[in-house]
Amino acid sequence: MIRYFINIITGAWSLIIGLMVTLKNTLRRAVTIQYPTQKLPMTERFRGLVDLRVEKCIKCYQCVKICPTGCLAITHSETPEKKKELVTFKYNMELCCFCGFCDQVCPTQAIYMSKIYEIATYGHEKLHIDLLNPEKYREWLNPTVK
């Protein structure tokens, strides 16, 4: 019989504590945002898609060598003046694990991790990106709600 009343008192006390938490959070400012239309800025250390500053690249292949998944591929040609010229710089987003090793190892900071995070797509063909193309991330920069 005493156990019965102890259970009632314990249940009532837990209800009061729950209502106090609810009341306290009701009076606070909302922390949610309306996601598709409002977006929070990404933190400085966020690692999004790989991007390239073509003019800074010295064709050292360090990013290709250190990549654990092999998602980067570079080809170059030499000009008659013995200068290296980029022919292709491919990025396979499907394989990328967003580790940031390529960003860390680049001696000239030519390759970096962008802040793009909305990278959903309907097909695999959009996941193979040519980093030399200036329009490469245009569809992901300003996504629209459908």
N, C-alpha and C positions, 0 to 999 in steps of 0.2 A: 504494500500500500504506500509506503514512504517512497519507494522507487518511482511510483506513478507520479507523485507530486514533484519529485526532483526532475523527472523528464519534462513535465509541463513548465517548470520554472526555467530550466535550461533552454528549452525551445523558445520561450518568450524572450529570454535574454538575448539569444542569437538573432531573433527577429528584430529586436530593438537596435542591436549593433548594425545589422544589415540596413535598416532604415536610416540610421545616422550616416552611414557611408553614402547611401543614395542621396540624402539631403545635402551633404557636403559637396558632392560632385555635381549636383543640380545647379548650385549657385556659382560654380566655376565657369570660366570662359571655355568655349569649345576648342578642342585641340585637333579636330579633324578638318580636312580641306575637301573641297569639291574637286576630286582628282582630275577628270579629263580637262576641265577648264582652268583649274588652279594647280600649280606645281611648285614644290619646294625646290630651292637651289640645291644642287648636289654638293657634298662635302669636298674639300680639297683633295683628299686621299681616295676618292671614289675612282674605280677603274672600269671604264666603259669600253667602247670599241677602240681598236687600234687606229691611229691616224698618223699621217706622215707630213713632215715639212720637207718637201722635195729639194729645196735649195740648200738645206743643211746636210743632206745625206752624202756621206763620203764613200759609200759602197764597200763597207768593211765586212759585211755579212755577219756581224756579231749577233744581231737580232735573230737571224735565221739559225745560227749555231746554238744559241741558248734556249730557243723555244722548245719546251718539253713535248708539245703535241705536233710540231712541224706545220703550223698553220700559216707561216710566212714563206714566200718564195720570191727570190730576186733573180733577174737576169740583167746583164749589162753588156755594153759593147765599148770598144776603145776607139777613140777618134784618132786621126793621123797625128795629132799632137800628143798622143799617149795619155789622154784624159779619159777617165771612165764616165760613161753616160748610161743612165738607167734606161732599160728597154721595158721591163715589166717589174712591178712590185705587187704581188698578189697576196691577198689576205683571205684565208678561209675561216669565216666567222663560225662555221659549224664545228670546227675542231678547237677553237680557242677556249682556253680555260680561264682567261682574264687574270693571269698570275702577275702580269706586269714586268716580267723578267726582261722583255725586249726594251721596255722603257728605261729600266735601270742600267742596262749594259751599253746603251747607245752613247758613244763618247761625245757626240755633238748635239744631243737631245733632238735629233731629227724625228725619231719615232716617239709617240706619246699616247697615253690612254685618254680618250676624249670623255666627255660627260654624258654622252648619249646612252640612254638606258631603255628606251622603248624600241625594242628591236624585233618585235614579232612580225612574221611574214608567212604567206601561204605556200611558198614554194622554196625548194632548195637552191634554185638558180640565183636568187637574190643574196644568198649567203656567201657567194664567192665574189669578192670585191677587189677591184683594181685601185690601189691606193694612189696611182698617178692621175686618176680621173678627178677633176675638181668638183664634180657633181655627185660624188660617190654616196654621200649620206643625206642627200637632199630630202628624200622621202621620210627619213627618220628625224630630221631636225624639227619639223613642225607637223606632227601627226594630227590628223583630224578625227573627230568622233563620227562614226558612221551609224 
